[in-house]
Amino acid sequence: MIRQIIDVREPEEFSEGHVPGAISLPLGNVEGAIREGTIPRDRPLTVICARGGRAARAAVLLAEAGFDAVVAESHMDERDGALSDAALRYSRQMRLPGVGRAGQEKLKQARVVVVGAGGLGSPVALYLAAAGVGTITLIDGDRVEGSNLHRQILHDTASLGRPKVESGAERLLALNPESCVRAIPEMLTTTNAAALLTDHDLVIDGSDNFAARYAINDACILHRILWIHGSVHRMSGQLAVFAPGYACYRCLFPSPTEGVLGANCAEAGVLGGVVGILGSMLATEALKHLLGLGAPLVETLVTYDALRLETQRFRFGARVGCICSAT
């Protein structure tokens, strides 16, 4: 006799892929369906979910209610067979509106550059790898030092003395072996920026100097690549998105500024958690862009003040005569 399949996953999971002929009945609704008599009793039941846990609980409820030959299994579907490790890894993310299988595939195909494998680059790269971004290119010419470890969570004590991109790539692959991580042990400069950043979908700036930011800006204008800037100073930070056709970094900062965010961490000091917050914000903006979610944060500078736990937004526009106006 052909079994009736009862899928006790949530509706969003069911809609992402299910066995033909399966009945969608979330675990929380099983007892109500038993009372209402809406579950077939004329044939054996197979109860399925993603990993088997919910199915096992539902099977107990059904057996106690007198259903015969109830079997609990993990989810199977005609496209994937057993639910893959990848589907399990990203299941909570794929349940978000606008993500699903199609969005996850976009992330898998994405190619992202992270300039700087330090304080900002660490949470950025970790969250991109965790989210399933297919190719991550790390660019950094420094080695791991002891003074880095309170904020650069991509590295650990065993990494001391190693190139940051080497240590970082190892950590990212340990987190997600499905990612392709390219390690470039060089500092980004005006000389190499155009060559290193080409053929990528997105660039994230985790550098700590104006020269690198101008180099990123100019190369991204040349290749028409969206890039996301972040910087941190002591207990505050800032973030901005620069997209083709909009005002660029040189519009916002026509020349190097030694103001609020001018000094580097060695000179001014920094709290590790602040770097983590800004890095997470950068990663979130990157994932939003890759998935096509929300509105891009163009021509807007967002500042974060950890002491007051406040954010502010400042609008800016294109500067007459700037190099971005020619594109």
Sequence and secondary structure as in RCSB ss.txt:
>XXXX:A:sequence
MIRQIIDVREPEEFSEGHVPGAISLPLGNVEGAIREGTIPRDRPLTVICARGGRAARAAVLLAEAGFDAVVAESH
MDERDGALSDAALRYSRQMRLPGVGRAGQEKLKQARVVVVGAGGLGSPVALYLAAAGVGTITLIDGDRVEGSNLH
RQILHDTASLGRPKVESGAERLLALNPESCVRAIPEMLTTTNAAALLTDHDLVIDGSDNFAARYAINDACILHRI
LWIHGSVHRMSGQLAVFAPGYACYRCLFPSPTEGVLGANCAEAGVLGGVVGILGSMLATEALKHLLGLGAPLVET
LVTYDALRLETQRFRFGARVGCICSAT
>XXXX:A:secstr
   EEEE S HHHHHH   TT EE  GGGHHHHHHHT S  SS EEEEESSSHHHHHHHHHHHHTT SSEEEEE 
EETTTEE  HHHHHTHHHHTSTT HHHHHHHHHH EEEEE SSTTHHHHHHHHHHHT SEEEEE   B  GGGTT
T TT  GGGTTSBHHHHHHHHHHHH TTSEEEEE S   TTTHHHHHTT SEEEE  SSHHHHHHHHHHHHHHT 
EEEEEEEEBTEEEEEEE TTS  HHHH SS   STT S HHHH B HHHHHHHHHHHHHHHHHHHHT S   BTE
EEEEETTTTEEEEEE    TT GGGG 
